[in-house]
Amino acid sequence: MSEYILEIKHVSKYFHGLVAINDLSMKVKKGQIYGIIGPNGAGKTTLFNCITGIYTPEEGQILWKGKEIKGTTPFKIAELGILRTFQTIRLFAEMSVAENIMSGRHIKSKQKWYNGIIHTPAYYKDEKENWEKVGELMDFFNLSEYATIPAGDLSYGIQRRIEMARALAAEPELLILDEPAAGLNENETLELTQTILKIQAMGVTIMMIEHDMEMVMSLTEYITVINFGARISAGLPAFVQDDPVVVEAYIGSDEEDEHE
């Protein structure tokens, strides 16, 4: 079996003739924290949308454990073990913290539709197991004190933790994080960094887009840099950080400054 849990092979995605992703390839190892960086509009979130089934690429392959998943519906992708958070938080604002996390358990539930009418012993057993998992995740993310509070009434940083807890409720093998530190203060970012390392220690593979370069360099084991939908650099954090091509993509070249 391949050491790579996810393989992106020559993927291209177009929108009305515009190239969003251009012949992009990468391989993610099981248990790895893999970083995707690049300027705004580079195509990073579009890539995540292709992996999770929101978009279907026009060209290339997306292989999950060696099997093609391109064009698979998002809920099937989730059932395979690929879960994500979003750049913009998407919680059920009027539902409690516990209920929001519980909503992530639906693909793990063993209940049938009729169990909502006929509460069998199996129904109660399944409900008990699911709520126990919710309790574990609230402890893990330090959310227990907010269990009954509507998610929309809580701070942005706490909502970020709720969203990650909901994704983990589905017991993913690959967790995709789209700018998890966006909007967080320094202390919250440090706490998030430690949380991501704990999630990795649970055996979860992580892919993340992040603009906080200090966080990226301290967390990730391998980085792919995207600009205008194409890979411009890839390698260990130390290599990428000093790559002149990457520096130019972020801050521009001296020649460009002279022309200005």
C-alpha positions in Angstrom: 0.0 0.0 0.0 1.3 3.5 -0.8 2.6 5.7 2.0 0.5 8.5 0.5 -3.1 8.8 1.8 -4.0 11.6 -0.7 -2.6 12.2 -4.2 -3.4 15.2 -6.4 -2.3 14.4 -10.0 -2.2 17.1 -12.6 -5.5 18.7 -11.5 -6.9 21.7 -13.3 -10.1 23.6 -12.6 -11.6 26.3 -14.7 -14.4 28.9 -14.1 -15.9 30.3 -17.3 -12.5 30.0 -19.1 -10.5 31.4 -16.2 -7.9 29.0 -14.8 -8.3 28.6 -11.0 -6.0 25.5 -10.6 -3.4 24.8 -13.3 -1.9 21.3 -13.6 -1.4 20.9 -9.8 0.1 17.8 -8.2 1.0 16.9 -4.7 1.2 13.9 -2.3 0.2 13.8 1.3 1.6 11.2 3.7 -0.5 9.5 6.3 -0.1 11.3 9.7 1.5 14.4 8.1 0.7 18.0 8.7 0.8 19.4 5.2 0.8 23.1 4.5 -0.7 24.9 1.5 0.4 28.6 1.2 0.2 31.3 -1.4 -1.0 34.9 -2.0 -4.7 35.7 -1.8 -6.6 34.4 -4.9 -3.9 31.8 -5.6 -6.4 28.9 -5.8 -5.9 27.3 -2.4 -9.5 27.1 -1.2 -10.5 26.0 -4.7 -8.1 23.1 -4.3 -9.8 22.2 -1.0 -13.2 22.4 -2.6 -12.1 20.0 -5.3 -10.8 17.5 -2.7 -14.0 17.6 -0.7 -16.3 17.3 -3.7 -17.7 20.8 -3.8 -16.1 21.3 -7.2 -15.2 18.7 -9.8 -11.9 19.4 -11.7 -12.0 19.3 -15.5 -8.7 17.5 -15.6 -6.5 15.3 -13.5 -7.0 12.8 -10.6 -7.7 13.0 -6.9 -6.8 9.7 -5.3 -7.8 8.7 -1.7 -5.9 5.7 -0.6 -5.2 4.9 -4.2 -8.8 5.2 -5.4 -10.2 7.9 -7.6 -12.6 10.2 -5.8 -12.9 13.1 -8.3 -16.6 13.9 -8.8 -17.7 12.2 -5.6 -20.4 14.0 -3.7 -19.3 15.9 -0.5 -21.3 13.7 1.9 -19.7 10.6 0.4 -16.3 12.3 0.7 -17.1 12.8 4.4 -18.1 9.2 4.8 -14.7 8.2 3.4 -13.0 10.1 6.2 -12.2 13.5 4.7 -13.6 16.4 6.8 -13.0 20.1 6.8 -13.5 23.5 8.4 -14.2 26.6 6.4 -12.5 30.0 5.9 -15.7 31.6 7.1 -17.2 29.9 10.2 -20.3 27.9 9.4 -22.0 26.9 12.6 -25.7 26.6 13.6 -25.8 29.9 15.5 -29.0 29.2 17.5 -28.0 25.6 18.5 -26.0 25.0 21.6 -22.3 24.1 21.5 -23.1 20.5 22.3 -25.8 20.3 19.6 -23.4 21.8 17.0 -20.8 19.1 17.8 -23.5 16.4 17.8 -24.4 17.4 14.3 -21.0 16.1 13.2 -21.9 12.7 14.5 -24.6 11.9 11.9 -22.4 10.0 9.5 -21.3 7.8 12.4 -24.8 7.1 13.8 -26.1 3.6 13.4 -29.7 4.7 13.7 -32.4 4.2 11.0 -35.1 6.7 10.1 -37.7 4.8 12.1 -35.7 4.9 15.3 -37.0 8.5 15.7 -40.4 6.9 16.2 -39.6 3.6 17.8 -37.0 4.1 20.4 -35.4 0.7 20.6 -32.6 -0.4 23.0 -30.2 0.0 20.0 -31.4 3.6 19.6 -30.6 4.5 23.2 -27.3 2.7 23.0 -26.3 4.7 19.9 -27.5 8.0 21.4 -25.5 7.3 24.5 -22.3 6.6 22.5 -22.7 9.7 20.4 -23.2 12.0 23.4 -20.3 10.5 25.2 -18.2 11.3 22.1 -19.5 14.9 22.2 -18.5 15.1 25.8 -15.0 13.9 25.1 -14.6 16.5 22.3 -15.9 19.3 24.6 -13.3 18.4 27.1 -10.6 18.2 24.5 -11.3 21.7 23.1 -12.1 23.2 26.6 -15.7 23.8 25.6 -17.5 22.0 28.4 -18.5 25.2 30.3 -20.2 26.4 27.1 -22.2 23.2 26.4 -25.7 24.7 26.6 -24.9 28.1 25.2 -25.9 29.0 21.6 -22.8 28.9 19.4 -23.7 32.3 17.9 -23.4 34.0 21.4 -19.8 33.1 21.8 -16.6 34.8 20.7 -14.9 34.1 17.4 -12.1 32.2 18.9 -14.5 29.8 20.7 -16.5 29.4 17.6 -13.4 28.3 15.8 -12.9 25.5 18.4 -16.5 24.5 18.1 -16.1 24.1 14.3 -13.0 21.9 14.7 -14.7 19.8 17.3 -17.7 19.3 15.0 -15.3 18.1 12.2 -13.5 15.7 14.6 -16.9 14.4 15.7 -17.1 12.5 12.4 -13.7 10.8 13.3 -11.8 11.9 10.1 -8.7 10.3 8.8 -7.9 13.6 7.0 -8.8 16.9 8.5 -8.6 19.9 6.2 -8.3 23.3 7.8 -8.9 26.4 5.8 -7.2 29.3 7.6 -7.8 28.1 11.1 -6.0 31.0 12.8 -7.8 33.7 10.9 -9.2 36.3 13.3 -7.5 34.8 16.3 -5.3 36.7 18.7 -1.7 35.6 19.6 -2.7 33.5 22.6 -5.5 31.8 20.7 -3.1 31.1 17.9 -0.6 29.5 20.3 -3.4 27.4 21.8 -4.6 26.4 18.3 -1.1 25.3 17.4 -0.9 22.9 20.4 -4.4 21.6 19.6 -3.4 20.8 16.0 -0.4 18.9 17.3 -2.7 16.9 19.7 -5.0 16.1 16.8 -2.0 14.8 14.8 -1.0 12.7 17.8 -4.4 11.0 17.6 -3.4 9.7 14.1 -5.2 12.3 12.0 -3.6 13.6 8.9 -3.9 17.3 8.5 -3.9 19.7 5.5 -4.0 23.4 6.2 -4.1 26.7 4.5 -2.8 29.4 6.7 -1.4 33.0 6.2 0.3 33.1 9.6 3.8 32.1 8.5 5.2 31.6 12.0 2.5 29.1 12.7 2.9 27.4 9.3 6.7 27.1 9.7 6.4 25.7 13.2 3.7 23.2 12.5 3.9 21.8 9.0 6.2 19.0 7.8 5.9 19.8 4.1 4.6 22.8 2.2 3.3 23.4 -1.3 3.2 27.0 -2.5 0.6 27.9 -5.1 0.4 31.1 -7.2 -2.1 31.7 -10.0 -3.4 28.1 -9.5 0.0 26.5 -10.2 2.7 25.1 -7.9 5.7 27.4 -7.7 7.6 25.7 -4.9 7.4 22.7 -2.6 9.5 21.2 0.1 10.4 21.3 3.8 9.5 24.6 5.6 13.1 25.8 5.8 13.5 25.4 2.0 10.2 27.1 1.1 10.8 30.0 3.5 14.1 30.9 1.7 13.0 30.1 -1.8 13.4 33.3 -3.9 10.4 32.3 -6.1 8.2 32.2 -3.0 9.6 35.5 -1.7 8.9 37.2 -5.0 5.3 35.8 -5.2 4.6 37.4 -1.8 6.4 40.7 -1.9 7.3 41.2 -5.6 10.6 41.5 -7.2 13.1 44.4 -7.3 12.4 44.8 -11.0 8.7 45.3 -10.4 9.5 47.9 -7.8 11.7 49.8 -10.3 8.9 49.8 -12.9 6.5 51.3 -10.4 
